[in-house]
Amino acid sequence: MLISILLIINLSGCIDESVDDSVKFTIVSLMVEPSIINKGEKVILSWEVVKAQTVNINNCVGSVSNKGERAIYPHEPIIYQLTAKNDAKILIHQSI
């Protein structure tokens, strides 16, 4: 049985910092390698977010740092959603 993993990215807020205006609050990456596996095989979930106050990934991953990776062993089709927050507006980006 092959399992496909869907990534949904939810980017909330934008912060105005005078230190370096060229770097904006953003999700740089959210990846799963490989994206299709057999049931129970390992995938590596990796992410990087810039200027977020909090970052969470659903489905038992929880609160994470702005950059990292985690080995996951899905036993069923699953959707991972990354939510990054700070103080201003909401942007939503979805990646499959």
N, C-alpha and C positions, 0 to 999 in steps of 0.2 A: 504494500500500500504506500503510495507516494503522498507526502504531505507538502502542501504549499503554504508559505508564510506570507501574510499581508502586513505591511507596515503602514500605520496611520500616524502622521505627525501633526500635533496641535501646538502651535506657537502662540503664546499669549503675552502681549505687552511689547513695549519698546521703551528703552531708557535713554534719556538725553544726558550724556556725560561729556563734559568739556575737556576731559583728559585727551581723548583721541576720537574725534568725530568720524574718522574714516572706518572705524570698526563698529558695526551695528549689532544690535541684539538679533541673533539669527541661529537657526539650526544649520550647522555646517554639513553634518552627515548623520544618517541613521541607516545602518546596513545590516543585513543578515547574510552570512556566507556559510554554506550554499543556501539558495532560496528554495530549493526543492530537495527533500530528503525522504528516506524510508522512515516509518514509524520508529521512534526511539533513538534515532541517530542524532549526533551532536551538531548543533549550529553555533556559530559565534555571532552574537548580537553586539554591535559596536555603534557608538554615537559620539558626537561632539556638538556642543552648544556654546555660543559666545554671549556673555553678559546676561545670563539668566540668574535669577535669585533662587529658584527651585527647579529641579528637573525630576520628573517621575515617569516610569514606564509601567504600564499595566500588566496584568496576568502574572502576578506573584513576583515581579522584579522589584517594584517599589521605588523609593527615593534613591537617586543616584547622583554622582558628581557630574559636572559639566562635560567631562570627557571620560570614556572608559569602554570596557568590553566585558561580556559575560558569556560563558558557555551555557547553553540551554539544550535540553533533550525533549522536544515536543513529542507527545503521543497521539496528537490529533491536530487537525488544521486549526491554526490559531492566528489571531490578529494582535500585533503589538502596537500600542499607541504611546508615543512619547509626548509628554506635556511639559513645556518650558514656560515659566512665568516670571514676569517682573511687573512694573507699575503702569504701563500706558495703554496700548491698544492690543487687539487680538488679531492674529494672522493664523490661518490654517493651511497646512501643506500636507497633501496625501501622497504617499509613495507606495507602489505595489511591487 
